[in-house]
Amino acid sequence: MKQTEWNIADAKSRLSEVLNRVDEQAPQIIRRRGKDYVLITGEQYRQLTGESPDFLDYLMNHGPKMDDLEVMPRVATPMREIDL
């Protein structure tokens, strides 16, 4: 079984490994002075707190892909006249 609990000294010296395990496996527990601290991903935290992404974050990470979007150049036609 892979380690999910770390003392503070081990967690500091192997921080990259701790973070990789959070991504690949499950939350990791770091113990310091008898207190437990749980390390989770940002996405897991947002789900737990009910926080929704802002509009830009949603578009960049969850919205439609626009890699093939073709942007047409603007046609420079004169504006129409209106009566006010």
C-alpha positions as CSV (number, residue, x, y, z in Angstrom):
1,M,0.0,0.0,0.0
2,K,1.3,3.5,-0.9
3,Q,2.0,6.0,1.8
4,T,-0.8,8.5,2.4
5,E,0.4,9.9,5.8
6,W,3.6,11.9,6.1
7,N,5.4,13.6,8.9
8,I,6.4,17.2,8.2
9,A,10.1,16.5,7.6
10,D,9.4,13.8,5.0
11,A,6.7,15.9,3.3
12,K,9.1,18.8,3.0
13,S,12.0,16.7,1.6
14,R,9.7,14.8,-0.8
15,L,7.2,17.5,-1.7
16,S,7.1,16.7,-5.4
17,E,6.3,13.1,-4.6
18,V,3.5,14.1,-2.2
19,L,1.9,16.4,-4.8
20,N,2.2,13.7,-7.5
21,R,0.4,11.2,-5.1
22,V,-2.4,13.7,-4.6
23,D,-2.9,13.9,-8.3
24,E,-2.6,10.2,-9.0
25,Q,-4.1,8.6,-6.0
26,A,-5.9,10.3,-3.1
27,P,-5.6,13.1,-0.6
28,Q,-2.3,13.0,1.5
29,I,-2.2,13.6,5.2
30,I,0.7,15.6,6.7
31,R,1.1,15.4,10.4
32,R,2.7,18.3,12.3
33,R,2.9,18.5,16.1
34,G,0.0,16.1,16.5
35,K,-2.3,17.9,14.0
36,D,-3.3,16.4,10.7
37,Y,-3.4,18.5,7.5
38,V,-5.0,17.1,4.4
39,L,-3.6,17.9,1.0
40,I,-6.1,17.8,-1.9
41,T,-6.2,19.2,-5.4
42,G,-7.7,22.6,-6.2
43,E,-10.5,20.9,-8.1
44,Q,-11.4,18.7,-5.1
45,Y,-11.4,21.7,-2.9
46,R,-13.8,23.6,-5.2
47,Q,-16.1,20.6,-5.3
48,L,-16.1,20.4,-1.5
49,T,-16.8,24.1,-1.0
50,G,-19.3,24.4,-3.8
51,E,-17.2,27.1,-5.4
52,S,-17.9,27.5,-9.1
53,P,-15.2,28.6,-11.6
54,D,-15.2,32.1,-12.8
55,F,-16.2,32.7,-16.4
56,L,-12.7,32.8,-17.9
57,D,-11.7,29.7,-16.0
58,Y,-14.8,27.9,-17.3
59,L,-14.1,28.9,-20.9
60,M,-10.4,28.0,-20.7
61,N,-10.9,24.6,-19.0
62,H,-14.4,23.4,-19.5
63,G,-15.9,25.4,-22.4
64,P,-16.0,24.6,-26.1
65,K,-12.7,24.1,-27.9
66,M,-12.0,26.8,-30.4
67,D,-8.8,25.5,-31.9
68,D,-10.4,25.3,-35.4
69,L,-12.3,28.6,-35.1
70,E,-11.8,30.7,-38.2
71,V,-12.0,34.5,-37.6
72,M,-13.1,36.5,-40.6
73,P,-11.7,39.9,-41.1
74,R,-14.0,42.8,-40.5
75,V,-15.6,44.3,-43.6
76,A,-15.1,48.0,-43.6
77,T,-18.5,49.2,-44.9
78,P,-19.8,52.7,-44.0
79,M,-22.4,52.8,-41.2
80,R,-26.0,53.5,-42.1
81,E,-27.6,56.7,-41.2
82,I,-30.5,56.8,-38.7
83,D,-32.9,59.5,-37.7
84,L,-33.0,60.3,-34.0
